[in-house]
Amino acid sequence: MVKVRIIGEIGINWLGQKDLAYDYINFCKDVGVDIAKFQLYDAERLLGKDNPYLTDASRGALTRELAKEFKDYCDFKEIEFGCSVFFPEDVEFTEYLGLKRYKIASRSFLDRELIRAINETHKPVIASTGTAEPGDIFRTVGCLRDCPDLTLMYCVPIYPTLCSSIDLAQLGMVRNILTSSGRPRNIGFSSHCPKITPTLAAIARGATTIENHIIKYRSMKSCDSSSSLNFEDYKKLVKLVREMETINGSSQENL
């Protein structure tokens, strides 16, 4: 079975508290997560001044100073630092940081200016499809022609996502788009479900990259808490994924 890349989406759940951010990074390293990921953005510019989640988003947004601090700490802990960017001018800064790969959030999937800036880095890209139509996905894949290492992530942009709202047959759709574009069939699943079962099912159907939001305690006050796995559930998820990788003959389903 192919090794699964596990992304721990810390996102806004560090709540603007540096000590808590370090707790997340340490946890991700300790349980075997591959990438500890944050988000770099201007909250009001991204969401609008009247957005009901603006306070939480502002609190959990990285400044450039903190992005460097957390990147340095991840380097020290020997875990990859991940950081979603939402504006093209931030790509120059993340290149300065030495970001290893780019994650394109589903809300930014059709932002051609951002896609163009990321394409110019020639670095690996993970892109969440969200509600984008197949034709739009195909065009975006074409715009990332200079980033040969591309993974498309099936994603349901509902917070939280119920199991009944997840259609893993869509993994086949994104795989077919990659195939028709002449790309390696690297597919993944970005989950906003507070349960681990959809992620495990996605791996069984061929996902080689997974992303789940992570929160230390579900009782913490964050607008993302209901879409996240707490430490206990996240540790269980990682353990099961790593066990799946050791089972001989458990090759993932070809859709």
C-alpha positions in Angstrom: 0.0 0.0 0.0 1.3 3.5 -0.9 2.3 5.6 2.1 -0.4 8.1 3.0 0.5 11.7 3.4 -1.3 13.0 6.5 -2.0 16.7 6.9 -2.9 18.1 10.3 -5.0 21.2 9.5 -4.5 23.4 12.5 -6.0 26.3 10.6 -7.6 28.8 13.0 -7.8 26.4 15.9 -4.6 27.7 17.5 -6.9 30.6 18.6 -4.1 33.2 18.4 -2.3 31.6 21.3 1.4 30.8 20.5 1.7 28.1 23.3 -1.3 26.4 21.8 0.2 26.5 18.3 3.3 24.8 19.7 1.1 22.1 21.4 -0.4 21.4 18.0 3.0 21.1 16.3 4.3 18.9 19.0 1.2 16.6 18.9 1.4 16.3 15.1 5.1 15.3 15.4 4.5 12.9 18.2 1.6 10.9 16.6 3.2 10.7 13.1 1.5 13.4 11.1 3.5 14.5 8.0 2.5 18.2 7.8 1.4 20.6 10.5 -0.6 23.2 8.5 -1.7 26.8 9.3 -3.2 29.6 7.2 -1.8 32.9 6.1 -4.4 35.6 5.2 -6.0 38.9 6.0 -9.3 37.9 7.6 -11.4 41.0 6.6 -10.1 41.0 3.1 -10.7 37.3 2.7 -14.2 37.0 4.3 -15.6 40.6 4.3 -16.1 42.8 7.3 -19.7 41.5 8.0 -18.8 37.8 8.0 -20.1 36.2 11.2 -16.9 34.2 11.6 -14.6 37.2 11.2 -13.6 37.3 14.9 -12.5 33.7 15.0 -10.8 34.0 11.6 -8.9 37.1 12.7 -7.7 35.4 15.8 -6.4 32.4 14.0 -4.8 34.1 11.0 -1.0 34.0 10.9 1.1 37.1 10.6 4.2 36.8 8.5 6.3 37.1 11.7 4.5 34.2 13.3 4.6 32.2 10.1 8.4 32.4 10.2 8.4 31.5 13.9 6.2 28.5 13.5 8.2 27.4 10.4 11.4 27.6 12.3 9.9 25.5 15.1 8.6 22.9 12.7 12.1 22.7 11.2 13.5 22.2 14.7 10.9 19.4 15.4 11.6 17.9 11.9 8.0 18.0 10.7 6.9 19.8 7.5 5.4 23.2 8.0 2.3 23.8 5.8 0.6 27.0 5.2 -2.3 27.8 2.9 -2.0 31.2 1.1 -5.0 33.1 -0.3 -3.4 36.1 -2.0 -0.8 36.1 -4.8 1.5 38.6 -3.1 1.9 36.2 -0.1 3.5 33.6 -2.4 6.7 35.6 -2.6 6.9 35.6 1.2 6.2 31.8 1.5 8.9 31.2 -1.1 11.3 33.2 1.2 10.2 30.9 4.1 11.1 27.9 2.0 7.6 26.4 1.9 8.0 22.9 0.5 4.5 22.6 -1.2 1.4 24.7 -1.7 -2.1 23.9 -0.6 -4.9 25.6 -2.5 -8.1 25.8 -0.5 -11.4 25.1 -2.2 -12.5 28.7 -1.8 -9.4 29.8 -3.9 -9.7 27.1 -6.5 -10.8 29.5 -9.3 -8.6 32.4 -8.2 -6.5 32.5 -11.4 -4.1 35.2 -10.2 -3.2 33.1 -7.1 -3.0 29.9 -9.2 -0.6 31.6 -11.6 1.7 32.8 -8.8 1.8 29.3 -7.3 2.4 27.7 -10.7 5.5 29.9 -11.1 7.1 28.3 -8.0 7.2 24.9 -9.8 6.6 23.3 -6.4 4.3 20.4 -5.5 0.6 21.4 -5.1 -2.3 20.0 -3.2 -5.6 21.5 -4.4 -9.1 21.0 -2.8 -11.8 20.9 -5.4 -14.8 22.0 -3.2 -17.8 22.7 -5.3 -15.9 23.4 -8.5 -17.4 21.9 -11.7 -15.3 19.3 -13.6 -14.6 21.8 -16.4 -13.2 24.4 -13.9 -11.1 21.7 -12.3 -9.7 20.6 -15.6 -8.8 24.2 -16.5 -7.1 24.8 -13.2 -5.1 21.6 -13.6 -3.9 23.1 -16.9 -3.0 26.4 -15.3 -0.7 24.4 -12.9 1.2 22.9 -15.8 4.6 24.0 -14.3 3.9 22.1 -11.1 4.2 18.5 -12.1 3.6 17.1 -8.6 -0.2 17.8 -8.2 -2.7 16.1 -5.9 -6.4 16.8 -6.3 -8.4 16.6 -3.1 -12.1 15.7 -3.0 -13.7 18.1 -0.5 -17.2 18.9 0.7 -17.2 22.6 1.8 -19.9 22.1 4.5 -18.9 22.8 8.1 -19.4 20.3 9.7 -19.9 17.7 7.1 -22.2 14.8 7.8 -21.2 11.3 6.7 -24.3 11.2 4.5 -23.1 14.3 2.6 -19.9 12.6 1.5 -19.8 11.0 -2.0 -16.5 9.1 -2.3 -17.4 8.3 -5.9 -16.2 11.8 -6.6 -12.6 10.5 -6.0 -13.0 8.7 -9.3 -14.1 12.0 -11.0 -11.0 13.9 -9.8 -8.8 10.9 -10.8 -10.2 10.9 -14.3 -9.5 14.6 -14.7 -5.9 14.0 -13.8 -5.7 11.0 -16.2 -7.2 13.0 -19.1 -4.7 15.8 -18.3 -1.8 13.4 -18.6 -1.0 13.7 -14.9 -0.2 11.0 -12.3 -3.4 10.0 -10.6 -2.7 11.5 -7.2 -6.0 11.9 -5.3 -6.8 12.9 -1.8 -9.6 13.7 0.6 -9.9 16.9 2.7 -12.5 16.3 5.4 -14.6 18.6 7.5 -16.3 15.6 9.2 -15.8 15.2 13.0 -15.6 11.4 12.5 -12.6 9.4 11.2 -14.6 6.8 9.2 -14.9 8.9 5.9 -11.2 9.5 5.8 -10.4 5.8 6.3 -13.0 4.9 3.6 -11.3 7.5 1.2 -8.0 5.8 1.7 -9.5 2.4 0.9 -10.8 4.0 -2.4 -7.4 5.3 -3.4 -6.7 8.6 -1.5 -3.0 9.0 -0.8 -3.2 12.4 0.9 -5.7 13.1 3.7 -6.4 16.3 5.6 -8.5 16.7 8.7 -8.9 19.7 10.9 -7.5 19.2 14.4 -8.5 20.7 17.7 -7.1 20.0 21.1 -10.5 19.8 22.9 -13.8 19.8 21.1 -15.1 22.1 23.9 -12.8 24.9 22.8 -14.5 28.0 21.3 -13.7 28.0 17.7 -16.1 28.1 14.7 -14.1 25.1 13.3 -14.5 22.9 16.4 -17.5 21.0 15.1 -15.6 20.3 11.8 -12.5 19.0 13.6 -11.1 15.9 15.2 -9.9 16.2 18.8 -6.5 14.9 19.9 -7.9 11.6 20.9 -9.7 10.9 17.6 -6.8 12.3 15.5 -4.3 10.0 17.3 -6.6 7.1 16.6 -6.9 8.1 12.9 -3.2 8.2 12.4 -2.6 4.9 14.2 -5.2 3.2 11.9 -3.8 4.7 8.8 -0.3 3.6 9.6 -1.6 0.1 10.4 -3.3 0.0 7.1 0.0 0.7 5.4 1.5 -2.4 6.8 -1.1 -4.9 5.6 0.3 -6.9 2.7 -1.9 -7.0 -0.4 -4.0 -4.0 0.8 -3.5 -2.0 -2.4 -6.0 0.8 -2.7 -8.9 0.5 -5.0 -8.4 1.6 -8.6 -11.4 3.8 -9.5 
